[in-house]
Every structure is written in structure tokens, then in C-alpha cells.
Amino acid sequence: MTVGDGVVAREAGFTLVEVMVSLLIFGMLAAAGVSILSFSVRAQGATAAKLDDLSALNRTIALLSGDLAQARPRSTRDTEGQVIPAFVGTASGVPLVRFVRAGWSNIDAAARPSTQKVEYRLVDGTLERVAYPMLDGAAPLPPVALLTKVRAVTARYRYKGAWADRWDGSNGVPLPDAVELAVLRDTGVQYRAIALIGSGYAPDDKPKTANAAP
């Protein structure tokens, strides 16, 4: 193409090299954007999982503390009629703890007591809570999973300033004063919690007599 006096004018446009370079830059920017978006999604998912796990841990500690705060010195019987102490606790056995708690809401006015036998146990890396429909002679209800990815759970029981690894009331006292629970997660992080028993429960050391004043 010529424009007057024989001057050659080039048509406006891009060369193949320029187009290829532009596509390369656009591809790099797109790949960077996808990478940033993918990282953001993974980070959001990890954060949500961490928050869910922390919430489950807090719910577990709150539920266990609430149950222990309402523990009652009431012995029970198993399905074979054997007497079970009011409070049974091990260092890391199955169940970990078993006791009777008060305050079992009865919204439907069913024919049952307001107390309930419950136990906590670690099964295949999951901390479970098991409840019983009746105090004596009843089979347990299906377990409720509270916390997963648990490597180990250990407990100690405090009475009059001393800690013990087991509790079965053999010392004549049905309930300990407090329970310390240590939860070791699969990540290697360990959490510790201490819960009081029975909302200020204290055994009556003074013997009662028939002539005692009311």
C-alpha cells in the first residue's frame, strides 16, 4: 500500500510474536490467579475444619463438666443385676468414667426418673458419650460421638488434695471432688481440663443418731 510520493504505509496490527507474547503473559496471569484462588479456598477449608474441631472440643468439655457437676451418689445395677458403684473412673480404660447425673429433662413427661446413668469412653479414636434409658438393668442407648481424631484420653481423680488413677468408691466415699481429663489429639497437641464433681458435693462425715436434734 502506498500513500503519495511512493511512501509505503504499513497496516496497523500485531505480529505473530507479539500475539504469542501477549498470550503467554495472559496465561501466566491466569495461572497465578487460579493458584491464589485455590490457595484461598484451601486455607478457608482448613480454617473451617480447625474451627469446627475446636468447637467440638469445647462442646465436649462443656458437656462433660455439666454432667460431672450434677453427679449424684447413687449406685446402679447392670443388665445382669450386678451392683455398680455410684462413680467408676479409670485412668484410660473403657469406659473412662461412669456415673449417675441429675437434671435429665423430661419434656414428654415419660415414665422415667430425672436422673440418668452416663459414661464416657474412647473407641477407635473417637470420644463417645453413652447414656442409659434407665438406671438399673437397662442396656445402653446408641453412643454419641463427641470428638474425633483422639489418640488417647487419661483421667485422674482428686479427693482431699490427693490424686488417684482410679475411683470405685472402695474408700467409702461415693464421689471424688474433681476429675482431671487429658485429651491427646492425633496432631500431638494435648488439652487438659479439670471439672468439679457434684456442685460442691461433700460427704457427711458426722454419724446421724436417732436422738439428733432436727
C-alpha angles and dihedrals in degrees: 000000000000131000114200125305090033095287111155115223119200120224115250115251146091129288122234090254092053091050091050092049091049091050090049092052092046091050091050091050091047092049091049091050093050091048092051091047092048091049090049092051092048091047091049091049092048091048092049091049091049092049091047090050092048090049090051090051092050092047091050094051091044092049094046092046091049092050093047092047088060097043114140130202094244121132120213141194129240127225090279094051095253115148115247119199118248091253125023119182133171133186095244107335133124111291098028093198134358125185146136120263131192128219098063102163115231104197094160093048090237121179097263139101125266089239124080137195112230137173137190123214142167114233123174094337095314125109107220137190117214123193131191124221091218133025097231131044097350128130116237124264119243111291121255116223111229107168131012133197092045116155098187143347123203130181139195130193126218127208125167093344097311127107125219133185094221138035129192104144092255089135089066094257114108098203134035121226097242144353127223115205124194117193118193113197127207088254090064093250115132126206125197129199133175121205129187119232125237100350097279097338113178125175118239104247094178114090115234120231132195091242095052115128115251 
